[in-house]
């Protein structure tokens, strides 16, 4: 399967813009293919404003985000590989999405370079076993105690109260 990363970026960008807020992305400037002005980089990262009023010709593709922006009054072509984007958020309220490092680069079904025959690249999902005992506890009649098989006593009915201990 292809990576879901560019789809998430496009969706969150649209959501932020539709709500009248300013979308920003955080980019790992050390990743290969990042083309931003060096003066914009701080501590190995760059924060870029993707608001339509701040940039021109924005394209959020499956491989890269490209646009024209002004840095210090000078126009620059910016290109950021989708894999280098660490987060997208709204400047005004901080809402957005932090993108997991392992979500990047899943563009094919080929195993990752660090995969070995004994260790798969991605963990497989497994169903959680549902025992009869777990099913009997899910009806709300009590919770399993730490001492094993006996359920705790049902909670008392009525209004809760506090006791002052001196």
Secondary structure as GFF3:
##gff-version 3
##sequence-region A 1 166
A	DSSP	alpha_helix	5	18	.	.	.	ID=ss1
A	DSSP	beta_strand	23	28	.	.	.	ID=ss2
A	DSSP	three_ten_helix	38	40	.	.	.	ID=ss3
A	DSSP	beta_strand	45	49	.	.	.	ID=ss4
A	DSSP	beta_strand	55	60	.	.	.	ID=ss5
A	DSSP	beta_strand	64	71	.	.	.	ID=ss6
A	DSSP	beta_strand	74	81	.	.	.	ID=ss7
A	DSSP	three_ten_helix	82	84	.	.	.	ID=ss8
A	DSSP	beta_strand	85	90	.	.	.	ID=ss9
A	DSSP	beta_strand	96	98	.	.	.	ID=ss10
A	DSSP	three_ten_helix	101	103	.	.	.	ID=ss11
A	DSSP	alpha_helix	132	137	.	.	.	ID=ss12
###
